[in-house]
Amino acid sequence: MEYLPTGEWMQRADSYTIHEIGIPSLVLMERAALSVVEAMEQDGADLTKTLVVCGSGNNGGDGFAVARLLKGKGCQVTAVFVGREESMSEECRLQMRIADKSEVPIVTTIEAGEYTSIVDAVFGVGLNREVSGRYCSIIEAMNALQGHKTAVDIPSGICSATGQVLGIAFKADLTVAFACAKLGCILYPGYLSAGKVVTKDIGISGHIFEQETGVCFRYHKADLQRLLPRRKADSHKGTYGRVLMVTGSPGMSGAAYLSAMAAYTCGSGLVQIYTSEDNRVILQQQLPEAILATYREYEEERFKSLLSWADVVCIGCGLGQSKTAEKLLAQTLREAKVPCVVDADGLNLLSRHLELLEKKECPLVLTPHMKEMARLLDCPVRELKDQRLTRIKEFTGRYDIVCALKDARTFVMKAGEHPFVNTAGNNAMAKAGSGDVLAGVITALLAQGMETFEAASCGVFLHACGGDAARKAKGSYSVLAQDLIAGIQACIKETEESMEDETIQQGICQD
């Protein structure tokens, strides 16, 4: 896993490294400059004629050091100081002086000409105001230049906390991030300005990130080896959980099928679908492995016995918003003692009965998309997009739940846990049924004993990795929800094989 700090958290980590550990700021700056040059070379940038544009903060100091290193490599380099001299940090002033004595040409305006490479060291991670006036013109001029473009730590003009473009932003081909990729380079639209993001270790301690739950994190594919529940040699179907899927109103058998099939795919031992009688025949044909129970109208006692049978409940996929559906949701949240996943129509019903969240006794995972979450919060989608971290933190803390807010960058949050941000997946997954598959994946992980937050985070990531495998097989346009299940199967198989290979290698090493 990898932490994704904001600029504020990164500045705290810098301070801890400098003042508590004792690594001087200039040492970090030299390492940063070396890592930028190394990353540019590894990316194949033509450094023959390079323009380095420097601000007056420590980001500018990094830039002057980069210019000096390139000069030492025989490159034709020009440093442009665009900051205010009275605002220069001590380190930036010193690096500018060293660059000058190293015969790096230093000018104050971007001169017209052809450059093979442009380096952005104007603003660092601390920028929190809109870029305007002269600075806006400077970034416009940088973007207009031809040549490979590299951003130092973060593209100038991107908010490190939200990814928002603060008026205008540098359009990088490569961003060299120190210690960690910054959250703003991962979220949209900042991601579109960052280009390829390369992380370089320059000695900044991440100790503070471990202690503070306000810092987001993400998974990498290798993490699945430790995340996926282990399969025991001595086991049976009951070992891996009894799942109750309360899904599928008349004509919505697809949602029931996809969620149940995903639950089986991800390891559930036994899946029972409780659905409208209209769906019986088609579900028996589509998924004969599932137990099928059906209803024509609300039957409280029968449903109570089903809830007592289950180790985990998933409710809402294609459920509809009828009176019967409303009663099923209310009874689930009143009576279930096992973990529950609420998706789709279950969320729409819940938005009209938030009092159910206060009375629930079950561990609960909600999986809304942006519009469903806006209904739960009774706010515009635009407001939610701008304040998603704050709003979800308040909501999950108030009701003691886990929320997986689905979007191009899905967040999973629970009070007291580091927020998870998903960076896997792709736009081929923007198809009907994708959310049903995700609900089934999370449900299966819960059935195998994972805690709610871990199941939701791992489930979101596994679902997205399945989407990447599906796009590789089918392309961006043709992926269907059932292809995601096939992608997840391939991803799990690959992970299992990697785990087996690692076990064999460990055995060889021990011998």
C-alpha positions as CSV (number, residue, x, y, z in Angstrom):
1,M,0.0,0.0,0.0
2,E,1.0,3.6,-0.5
3,Y,0.0,6.8,1.4
4,L,-1.4,9.7,-0.6
5,P,-0.8,12.8,1.5
6,T,-2.0,16.3,0.8
7,G,0.4,19.2,0.8
8,E,-0.4,19.9,4.4
9,W,0.5,16.4,5.5
10,M,3.6,16.4,3.3
11,Q,4.8,19.6,4.9
12,R,4.4,18.0,8.4
13,A,6.4,15.0,7.2
14,D,9.1,17.3,5.9
15,S,9.2,19.1,9.2
16,Y,9.4,15.8,11.2
17,T,12.2,14.6,9.0
18,I,14.2,17.8,9.3
19,H,13.6,18.7,13.0
20,E,13.0,15.3,14.7
21,I,15.2,13.0,12.6
22,G,17.8,15.7,11.8
23,I,18.2,15.4,8.1
24,P,19.0,19.0,6.9
25,S,16.6,20.6,4.4
26,L,19.3,21.2,1.9
27,V,20.2,17.5,1.9
28,L,16.6,16.6,1.0
29,M,16.7,19.3,-1.7
30,E,19.8,17.9,-3.3
31,R,18.3,14.4,-3.2
32,A,15.1,15.8,-4.8
33,A,17.0,17.4,-7.6
34,L,19.0,14.3,-8.3
35,S,15.8,12.2,-8.4
36,V,14.2,14.7,-10.9
37,V,17.1,14.4,-13.2
38,E,17.2,10.7,-12.9
39,A,13.5,10.4,-13.6
40,M,13.7,12.6,-16.6
41,E,16.5,10.5,-18.1
42,Q,14.6,7.3,-17.3
43,D,11.6,8.7,-19.1
44,G,13.6,9.4,-22.2
45,A,13.4,13.2,-22.1
46,D,15.7,15.0,-24.4
47,L,17.7,17.3,-21.9
48,T,19.9,18.9,-24.6
49,K,18.2,22.3,-24.2
50,T,16.3,22.6,-21.0
51,L,14.3,25.5,-19.5
52,V,13.8,25.3,-15.7
53,V,11.1,27.7,-14.3
54,C,11.6,28.4,-10.6
55,G,9.4,30.1,-8.0
56,S,10.6,31.6,-4.7
57,G,9.8,28.7,-2.4
58,N,11.6,25.4,-1.8
59,N,10.1,24.0,-5.0
60,G,12.0,26.8,-6.8
61,G,15.1,25.7,-4.8
62,D,14.7,22.2,-6.2
63,G,14.5,23.7,-9.7
64,F,17.7,25.7,-9.3
65,A,19.4,22.5,-8.1
66,V,18.0,20.6,-11.1
67,A,19.4,23.3,-13.4
68,R,22.8,23.1,-11.9
69,L,22.9,19.3,-12.2
70,L,21.9,19.5,-15.8
71,K,24.6,22.1,-16.5
72,G,27.1,19.7,-14.9
73,K,26.0,17.0,-17.4
74,G,26.8,19.3,-20.3
75,C,23.2,20.3,-21.1
76,Q,22.3,23.8,-22.4
77,V,20.1,24.9,-19.5
78,T,18.5,28.2,-18.6
79,A,16.9,28.9,-15.2
80,V,14.0,31.4,-15.1
81,F,13.3,33.0,-11.7
82,V,9.6,34.0,-11.7
83,G,9.1,34.5,-8.0
84,R,9.5,37.5,-5.8
85,E,12.9,38.0,-4.3
86,E,11.6,39.3,-1.0
87,S,9.6,36.1,-0.6
88,M,12.4,33.6,-1.3
89,S,13.0,30.9,1.2
90,E,16.5,30.6,2.6
91,E,17.1,27.3,0.8
92,C,15.9,28.7,-2.6
93,R,18.1,31.8,-2.2
94,L,21.1,29.6,-1.5
95,Q,20.4,27.2,-4.4
96,M,20.0,30.2,-6.8
97,R,23.4,31.6,-5.6
98,I,25.0,28.1,-6.2
99,A,23.5,27.8,-9.6
100,D,24.7,31.3,-10.5
101,K,28.3,30.4,-9.4
102,S,28.0,27.2,-11.4
103,E,27.4,29.4,-14.5
104,V,23.8,28.5,-15.0
105,P,22.2,31.5,-16.9
106,I,19.5,32.9,-14.7
107,V,16.8,35.2,-16.3
108,T,13.5,36.6,-15.1
109,T,11.4,36.1,-18.2
110,I,10.6,33.1,-20.4
111,E,12.3,33.9,-23.6
112,A,10.9,32.7,-26.9
113,G,12.8,29.8,-28.4
114,E,12.9,26.1,-28.9
115,Y,13.5,23.8,-25.9
116,T,13.7,20.0,-25.7
117,S,12.6,20.0,-22.1
118,I,10.7,22.2,-19.7
119,V,10.8,21.8,-15.9
120,D,8.1,23.3,-13.7
121,A,9.3,24.3,-10.3
122,V,7.1,27.3,-9.8
123,F,4.7,26.3,-7.0
124,G,5.0,23.4,-4.6
125,V,2.4,21.4,-2.6
126,G,1.4,24.4,-0.4
127,L,-0.5,26.3,-3.1
128,N,-4.1,26.9,-2.0
129,R,-5.1,30.0,-3.9
130,E,-6.2,30.6,-7.5
131,V,-3.4,31.3,-9.9
132,S,-4.0,34.7,-11.6
133,G,-2.2,37.7,-13.1
134,R,1.4,37.3,-14.0
135,Y,1.7,33.7,-12.7
136,C,-1.3,32.8,-15.0
137,S,0.6,34.2,-18.0
138,I,3.8,32.3,-17.0
139,I,2.0,29.0,-16.8
140,E,0.3,29.7,-20.1
141,A,3.7,30.4,-21.7
142,M,5.2,27.2,-20.2
143,N,2.3,25.1,-21.6
144,A,2.7,26.7,-25.0
145,L,6.3,25.7,-25.3
146,Q,7.2,22.5,-27.2
147,G,9.3,19.8,-25.6
148,H,9.0,17.2,-22.8
149,K,7.4,18.7,-19.7
150,T,8.3,17.7,-16.1
151,A,6.7,18.9,-12.9
152,V,8.7,18.9,-9.7
153,D,6.6,17.1,-7.0
154,I,3.2,18.5,-8.3
155,P,2.2,20.5,-11.4
156,S,1.9,24.2,-10.6
157,G,-1.8,25.2,-10.3
158,I,-3.1,21.8,-8.9
159,C,-4.5,21.7,-5.4
160,S,-2.7,19.0,-3.6
161,A,-5.7,18.1,-1.4
162,T,-8.6,18.0,-4.0
163,G,-7.0,17.8,-7.4
164,Q,-8.8,20.9,-8.5
165,V,-7.2,23.2,-11.1
166,L,-6.7,26.6,-9.3
167,G,-7.4,28.8,-12.3
168,I,-4.7,27.3,-14.6
169,A,-2.3,24.4,-14.3
170,F,0.9,23.2,-15.9
171,K,0.4,20.3,-18.2
172,A,3.1,17.8,-17.4
173,D,4.2,14.7,-19.3
174,L,6.0,13.5,-16.1
175,T,5.5,14.4,-12.4
176,V,8.4,13.4,-10.1
177,A,6.8,13.1,-6.6
178,F,9.0,13.0,-3.5
179,A,8.3,10.3,-1.0
180,C,4.7,9.8,-2.1
181,A,2.4,10.7,-4.9
182,K,0.2,13.6,-3.7
183,L,-3.5,13.1,-3.4
184,G,-4.2,16.0,-5.8
185,C,-2.2,14.2,-8.6
186,I,-4.4,11.1,-8.2
187,L,-7.8,12.8,-8.1
188,Y,-9.5,14.2,-11.2
189,P,-8.9,16.7,-12.8
190,G,-5.4,17.0,-11.3
191,Y,-4.6,13.5,-12.6
192,L,-5.0,14.8,-16.2
193,S,-2.4,17.5,-15.6
194,A,0.2,15.2,-13.9
195,G,1.0,12.9,-16.7
196,K,3.0,9.9,-15.6
197,V,3.6,10.1,-11.9
198,V,6.9,8.6,-10.6
199,T,7.6,8.4,-6.9
200,K,11.1,8.9,-5.6
201,D,12.4,8.2,-2.1
202,I,14.5,11.1,-1.0
203,G,14.6,10.3,2.7
204,I,11.4,11.9,4.0
205,S,10.0,9.9,6.8
206,G,6.4,8.6,6.4
207,H,6.1,7.8,10.1
208,I,3.6,10.6,10.7
209,F,1.3,9.2,8.0
210,E,1.0,5.9,10.0
211,Q,-0.1,7.7,13.1
212,E,-2.7,10.1,11.5
213,T,-5.9,8.6,10.0
214,G,-6.5,11.8,8.0
215,V,-4.0,10.6,5.3
216,C,-5.4,8.6,2.4
217,F,-3.9,5.4,1.0
218,R,-4.2,3.2,-2.1
219,Y,-3.4,-0.4,-2.9
220,H,-1.1,-1.8,-5.6
221,K,-1.9,-5.2,-7.3
222,A,0.8,-7.0,-5.3
223,D,-1.1,-6.2,-2.1
224,L,-3.8,-8.7,-3.2
225,Q,-1.5,-11.5,-2.0
226,R,-2.0,-10.4,1.6
227,L,-5.5,-9.1,1.3
228,L,-7.4,-12.0,-0.1
229,P,-8.8,-14.5,2.5
230,R,-6.9,-17.7,2.6
231,R,-8.5,-21.0,1.5
232,K,-8.1,-23.7,4.1
233,A,-7.2,-27.3,3.2
234,D,-9.6,-28.7,5.7
235,S,-12.8,-26.8,4.8
236,H,-16.3,-27.1,3.4
237,K,-18.9,-24.7,2.0
238,G,-20.0,-23.5,5.4
239,T,-16.4,-22.4,6.1
240,Y,-16.7,-19.6,3.6
241,G,-20.0,-18.2,4.7
242,R,-23.7,-18.2,4.0
243,V,-24.8,-15.2,1.9
244,L,-28.3,-13.9,1.6
245,M,-28.8,-11.7,-1.5
246,V,-32.1,-9.7,-1.2
247,T,-32.1,-8.6,-4.8
248,G,-34.1,-8.4,-8.0
249,S,-37.6,-7.0,-8.4
250,P,-39.8,-8.2,-11.4
251,G,-37.8,-7.8,-14.6
252,M,-34.5,-7.2,-12.7
253,S,-33.1,-10.8,-12.6
254,G,-29.9,-9.5,-14.0
255,A,-29.0,-7.6,-10.9
256,A,-29.7,-10.6,-8.8
257,Y,-27.6,-12.9,-11.0
258,L,-24.6,-10.5,-11.3
259,S,-24.4,-9.9,-7.5
260,A,-24.8,-13.5,-6.6
261,M,-22.4,-14.7,-9.3
262,A,-19.8,-12.2,-8.1
263,A,-20.2,-13.5,-4.5
264,Y,-19.6,-17.0,-5.6
265,T,-16.6,-15.9,-7.8
266,C,-14.9,-14.3,-4.9
267,G,-15.1,-17.3,-2.6
268,S,-18.5,-17.4,-0.8
269,G,-19.4,-21.0,0.1
270,L,-23.2,-20.8,-0.1
271,V,-25.4,-18.1,-1.8
272,Q,-29.2,-17.8,-1.3
273,I,-31.1,-15.3,-3.5
274,Y,-34.3,-13.9,-2.1
275,T,-36.1,-12.4,-5.1
276,S,-39.4,-11.8,-6.8
277,E,-41.2,-14.9,-7.9
278,D,-41.1,-13.5,-11.5
279,N,-37.3,-14.2,-11.5
280,R,-37.4,-17.8,-10.4
281,V,-37.1,-19.6,-13.8
282,I,-34.4,-17.4,-15.3
283,L,-32.2,-17.5,-12.2
284,Q,-32.5,-21.2,-11.8
285,Q,-31.2,-21.4,-15.4
286,Q,-28.5,-18.8,-15.1
287,L,-27.1,-19.8,-11.7
288,P,-28.1,-23.3,-10.6
289,E,-25.4,-23.2,-7.8
290,A,-27.5,-20.7,-5.9
291,I,-30.4,-21.5,-3.5
292,L,-33.5,-19.7,-4.6
293,A,-36.2,-18.3,-2.4
294,T,-39.0,-16.1,-3.8
295,Y,-41.8,-13.9,-2.7
296,R,-44.9,-12.4,-4.2
297,E,-45.6,-10.1,-1.2
298,Y,-44.0,-9.2,2.1
299,E,-43.7,-12.2,4.5
300,E,-42.2,-11.0,7.8
301,E,-41.7,-14.3,9.5
302,R,-40.3,-16.1,6.5
303,F,-37.9,-13.2,5.9
304,K,-36.9,-13.3,9.6
305,S,-35.9,-16.9,9.3
306,L,-33.8,-16.1,6.2
307,L,-32.0,-13.3,8.1
308,S,-31.2,-15.6,11.0
309,W,-29.7,-18.2,8.5
310,A,-27.3,-15.8,6.9
311,D,-23.7,-14.9,7.9
312,V,-23.9,-11.8,5.7
313,V,-26.7,-10.0,3.9
314,C,-26.6,-8.0,0.6
315,I,-29.8,-6.0,-0.1
316,G,-30.7,-3.5,-2.8
317,C,-29.4,-4.6,-6.2
318,G,-32.4,-4.3,-8.6
319,L,-34.7,-4.5,-5.6
320,G,-37.0,-1.7,-6.7
321,Q,-38.6,0.9,-4.4
322,S,-42.0,-0.8,-3.8
323,K,-43.7,-1.0,-0.4
324,T,-42.4,-4.6,-0.2
325,A,-38.9,-3.5,-0.9
326,E,-39.2,-0.8,1.7
327,K,-40.3,-3.3,4.3
328,L,-37.5,-5.7,3.5
329,L,-34.9,-3.0,3.9
330,A,-36.4,-1.8,7.2
331,Q,-36.6,-5.4,8.6
332,T,-33.0,-6.1,7.6
333,L,-31.7,-3.1,9.4
334,R,-33.8,-3.6,12.4
335,E,-33.2,-7.3,12.9
336,A,-29.9,-8.4,11.2
337,K,-27.0,-9.0,13.6
338,V,-24.6,-10.0,10.8
339,P,-22.7,-7.6,8.4
340,C,-24.9,-6.1,5.7
341,V,-24.2,-4.4,2.4
342,V,-26.8,-1.9,1.1
343,D,-26.6,-1.0,-2.6
344,A,-28.7,0.7,-5.4
345,D,-32.4,0.8,-4.6
346,G,-31.6,0.0,-1.0
347,L,-29.8,3.3,-0.8
348,N,-32.6,5.2,-2.5
349,L,-35.0,3.8,0.1
350,L,-32.6,4.5,2.9
351,S,-32.3,8.2,1.9
352,R,-36.0,8.5,2.8
353,H,-35.6,6.7,6.1
354,L,-32.3,7.7,7.6
355,E,-33.6,6.9,11.1
356,L,-33.0,3.2,10.2
357,L,-29.3,3.9,10.5
358,E,-29.6,5.0,14.1
359,K,-31.5,1.8,15.0
360,K,-29.4,-0.7,13.2
361,E,-27.4,-3.3,15.2
362,C,-25.5,-4.8,12.2
363,P,-22.1,-3.8,10.9
364,L,-23.0,-1.9,7.7
365,V,-21.4,-1.1,4.3
366,L,-23.1,1.4,2.0
367,T,-22.0,1.4,-1.7
368,P,-23.5,4.6,-3.3
369,H,-22.5,6.3,-6.5
370,M,-22.4,10.1,-6.4
371,K,-26.1,10.7,-7.0
372,E,-27.2,8.2,-4.4
373,M,-24.8,9.7,-1.9
374,A,-26.1,13.2,-2.7
375,R,-29.6,11.9,-1.9
376,L,-28.4,10.4,1.4
377,L,-26.8,13.8,2.3
378,D,-29.6,15.8,0.8
379,C,-27.1,18.0,-1.1
380,P,-26.3,18.8,-4.7
381,V,-23.9,16.4,-6.5
382,R,-21.6,19.4,-7.3
383,E,-21.3,20.2,-3.5
384,L,-20.5,16.6,-2.8
385,K,-17.8,16.5,-5.4
386,D,-16.1,19.6,-4.0
387,Q,-16.4,18.4,-0.3
388,R,-16.5,14.6,-0.6
389,L,-13.8,13.8,2.0
390,T,-15.4,16.1,4.6
391,R,-18.9,15.1,3.9
392,I,-18.3,11.3,3.9
393,K,-16.2,11.6,7.1
394,E,-19.1,13.3,8.9
395,F,-21.6,10.8,7.6
396,T,-19.7,7.7,8.4
397,G,-18.8,9.0,11.9
398,R,-22.4,10.0,12.7
399,Y,-23.8,6.5,11.9
400,D,-20.8,4.3,12.5
401,I,-20.8,2.7,9.1
402,V,-18.5,2.1,6.2
403,C,-19.1,4.0,3.0
404,A,-17.7,3.1,-0.5
405,L,-18.4,6.2,-2.5
406,K,-18.2,5.1,-6.2
407,D,-16.8,7.4,-8.8
408,A,-13.8,7.6,-11.2
409,R,-11.8,7.6,-7.9
410,T,-13.8,5.6,-5.4
411,F,-13.3,6.5,-1.7
412,V,-13.9,4.0,1.2
413,M,-14.2,5.6,4.6
414,K,-14.8,4.5,8.2
415,A,-14.3,6.6,11.3
416,G,-10.9,5.9,12.8
417,E,-9.4,4.4,9.6
418,H,-7.2,5.9,6.9
419,P,-9.4,6.7,3.9
420,F,-8.9,4.3,0.9
421,V,-8.7,5.8,-2.6
422,N,-9.0,3.4,-5.5
423,T,-6.7,4.1,-8.4
424,A,-7.2,0.9,-10.4
425,G,-10.0,0.4,-12.9
426,N,-11.0,2.2,-16.1
427,N,-13.8,3.8,-18.1
428,A,-14.8,0.4,-19.6
429,M,-16.5,-0.3,-16.3
430,A,-19.0,2.5,-16.8
431,K,-21.7,0.0,-17.7
432,A,-25.0,-1.1,-16.1
433,G,-24.5,-3.9,-13.6
434,S,-21.0,-2.9,-12.6
435,G,-22.2,-1.8,-9.2
436,D,-24.1,-5.1,-8.7
437,V,-20.9,-7.0,-9.2
438,L,-19.1,-4.8,-6.7
439,A,-21.8,-5.4,-4.1
440,G,-21.3,-9.2,-4.6
441,V,-17.5,-8.9,-4.3
442,I,-17.7,-7.0,-1.0
443,T,-20.3,-9.4,0.4
444,A,-18.2,-12.4,-0.4
445,L,-15.2,-11.0,1.5
446,L,-17.4,-10.3,4.5
447,A,-18.7,-13.8,4.3
448,Q,-15.1,-15.1,4.6
449,G,-14.5,-13.2,7.8
450,M,-13.0,-9.8,6.7
451,E,-14.0,-6.7,8.7
452,T,-16.3,-4.2,7.0
453,F,-13.6,-1.6,6.1
454,E,-11.1,-4.1,4.9
455,A,-13.8,-6.0,2.9
456,A,-15.0,-2.8,1.3
457,S,-11.5,-1.5,0.4
458,C,-10.2,-4.8,-0.9
459,G,-13.5,-5.4,-2.7
460,V,-13.4,-2.1,-4.5
461,F,-9.8,-2.7,-5.5
462,L,-10.3,-6.3,-6.6
463,H,-13.4,-5.2,-8.6
464,A,-11.3,-2.5,-10.3
465,C,-8.4,-5.0,-11.1
466,G,-11.1,-7.2,-12.7
467,G,-12.1,-4.2,-14.8
468,D,-8.5,-3.8,-16.0
469,A,-8.3,-7.4,-16.9
470,A,-11.7,-7.2,-18.7
471,R,-10.6,-4.1,-20.7
472,K,-7.4,-5.9,-21.7
473,A,-9.5,-8.8,-23.0
474,K,-12.4,-6.9,-24.6
475,G,-11.3,-3.3,-25.1
476,S,-12.8,-0.1,-23.7
477,Y,-16.2,-0.2,-25.4
478,S,-17.3,-3.8,-25.3
479,V,-16.9,-4.7,-21.6
480,L,-20.1,-5.9,-20.0
481,A,-20.7,-6.4,-16.2
482,Q,-20.4,-10.2,-16.6
483,D,-16.9,-9.6,-18.2
484,L,-15.9,-7.9,-14.9
485,I,-16.6,-11.2,-13.2
486,A,-14.4,-13.0,-15.7
487,G,-11.7,-10.4,-15.1
488,I,-12.0,-10.9,-11.4
489,Q,-11.6,-14.6,-11.8
490,A,-8.5,-14.1,-13.9
491,C,-7.1,-11.6,-11.3
492,I,-7.7,-14.0,-8.4
493,K,-6.1,-16.9,-10.3
494,E,-3.0,-14.7,-11.1
495,T,-2.8,-13.7,-7.4
496,E,-3.0,-17.3,-6.2
497,E,-0.3,-18.4,-8.6
498,S,1.9,-15.6,-7.4
499,M,1.3,-16.7,-3.8
500,E,2.2,-20.3,-4.7
501,D,5.4,-19.1,-6.5
502,E,6.4,-17.0,-3.5
503,T,5.8,-20.0,-1.2
504,I,8.0,-22.2,-3.4
505,Q,10.8,-19.6,-3.5
506,Q,10.7,-19.3,0.3
507,G,11.0,-23.0,0.6
508,I,14.0,-23.0,-1.7
509,C,15.7,-20.2,0.3
510,Q,15.1,-22.1,3.5
511,D,16.6,-25.3,2.1
